[in-house]
Amino acid sequence: SMLTRSLILKGSALGPVQRLIRESRMFRPLVRRFIAGDSLDDAMEASHAVLAKGQTVSLDYLGENTKSEAEALSAKSTYTTMLNRIAQDAAFKCSTAPDYKAGEVENLNISIKLTQCGLDQGDDFAEKNYRDVLSVAAAQGNFVRVDMEASEYTERTIKMVEKVHQDFPNTGTVVQSYLYRTPDDVEWAIEKQIRVRIVKGAYLEGPKVAHQEKSKVDEAYVSCAKRLLDSANYPAIATQDEKIILELNRYVGEKNIDRKSFEYQMLYGIRRDLQDSLLKEGYRVRVYVPFGDSWYPYFTRRLAERPANSLFILKSLFRG
Ligand code: FDA
């Protein structure tokens, strides 16, 4: 399955495949299953539907690896527009001094990427943009999550989040169970009480840095998640893996962990049935809602997670 994943990620990066998927109207329904739309309006509409169910949202403006400072500044301006739009929204609930354990948590936050803040243009430049976004969020009582990207950025991301967190406690990041280093990063998050989301990891990583077998990635996920549930500051358990979720629910029951002291997170359009049933059982569920016109890399990562989706694309390619 790791091989299929790698083939899909590599194949979809090819020019002709990319052009076909981006331009053909045939794939629109599949794209729209995972992406709320091109505009912030689309994303807010999708978010309201999620909030109405009693779930919470993290908005993601799609895009990564800016090619110039101008591009990064434009992304930053979109981030602050999102925050301002959220702050004005009647459905937005926040707390300037959140007590997550007591159940106070922002219901509509945002997730950002450091490479979209200009990390490829320089660390200081990206850090300045990240801080600018955070100061807007802090004034509104909102929270900004830094998504984790490919492993070449992991160390820089962790270090930057740690540094900036000293001035802005309203930020946190993500750890990926496929990386060998992650158990240490879990301890780091616990020690600093920095909010983290745990995921399996969506990028193509080699055997020098990451587990290659799915069973190993899953095993590491469960053990890191349990550690976070035991001791971390309001961890986010992000997965659509029902087997893992059942195992963690059992653990939460057994250890008498408060169901409001953490949240499950899932991607927009994936396993809605599971999102709804968890909520019914009294767990918190946050849905990650992506929007924007740079949806292609995000979309291909979702395809790679579920080969059946790509099979659909392959078949239509051959049908012509
Ligand atoms: P896995 O891939 O094993 O899937 C388990 C089951 O879930 C599948 O059998 C299927 O039923 C269902 N499923 C999963 N993906 C599906 C899909 N695309 N279509 C249909 N069904 C699907 N990664 C990263 O590197 N950095 C990050 O910052 C983030 N952020 C993030 C936020 C949130 C809220 C989530 C849920 C995920 C991320 N990820 C991420 C992605 C993550 O690393 C991982 O690639 C996906 O969550 C898929 O892995 P699962 O844990 O769902 O398990």
Residues whose N, C-alpha, C, O or C-beta is under 5 A from the ligand:
A	BS01	FDA	D147 M148 E149 V174 V199 K200 G201 A202 Y203 A238 T239 Q240 D241 Q265 M266 L267 I270 Y288 R302 L303 E305 R306
